[in-house]
Amino acid sequence: MIIRSAEFEISAVRPNQWPEGGLPEFAFIGRSNVGKSTLLNRLLGRKNLARTSGQPGKTRQINFFAINKLFRFVDLPGYGYAAVSKTQRAQFAEMIDKYLTEREPLVRIVQLVDIRHEPSKDDISVHEGLRGLDVPLMVIATKMDKISKSKVDSHVKVIRKALQTDVQIYPVSAENRVGLDVIWERFENDMAPYLPAVDEQS
């Protein structure tokens, strides 16, 4: 996929703020420190389109990005928000749930987990909930560069066992841009029914 344009559209907290137009959307969700913003920037070949921060949990709204004017990436607030109140956590959960269950253009949910660690209770709970939705789901195991190549497969097996899932798990390194091409292939396949001319745009 050649990225000709990648633009921030809006930060939304309510459905009436969601962008219109019906472009296919890919929603990214994961723990606050899983490297979600870094992955988005690397996928799009941009440095700071999705804001990264040394303070996890800075994304507290749903951020929409228009890509090539053909589809959207949607950055959902991270879960496991240690630095926010129970009330705020409940608000985040409600906002995310409403988007995931009501957003018609949503074509795939991408859950991020840290390949270095066994999935947390939050990871497992969120994954179980996501599998109950009528939306295709994939798991990206981030920070592959932090472990040796020989251990990648065994770490993926640990993640699969903990999540008790048959969902495809993709190990990637955003820092080294390893595994990103496979992600794009998956996304392009997802978009094909919605964008018949996507191959001409890529």
Secondary structure as GFF3:
##gff-version 3
##sequence-region A 1 202
A	DSSP	beta_strand	6	12	.	.	.	ID=ss1
A	DSSP	three_ten_helix	15	17	.	.	.	ID=ss2
A	DSSP	beta_strand	25	30	.	.	.	ID=ss3
A	DSSP	alpha_helix	36	44	.	.	.	ID=ss4
A	DSSP	beta_strand	62	67	.	.	.	ID=ss5
A	DSSP	beta_strand	71	75	.	.	.	ID=ss6
A	DSSP	alpha_helix	86	102	.	.	.	ID=ss7
A	DSSP	beta_strand	106	114	.	.	.	ID=ss8
A	DSSP	alpha_helix	121	131	.	.	.	ID=ss9
A	DSSP	beta_strand	137	142	.	.	.	ID=ss10
A	DSSP	three_ten_helix	144	146	.	.	.	ID=ss11
A	DSSP	three_ten_helix	149	151	.	.	.	ID=ss12
A	DSSP	alpha_helix	152	163	.	.	.	ID=ss13
A	DSSP	beta_strand	169	171	.	.	.	ID=ss14
A	DSSP	alpha_helix	180	191	.	.	.	ID=ss15
A	DSSP	alpha_helix	198	201	.	.	.	ID=ss16
###
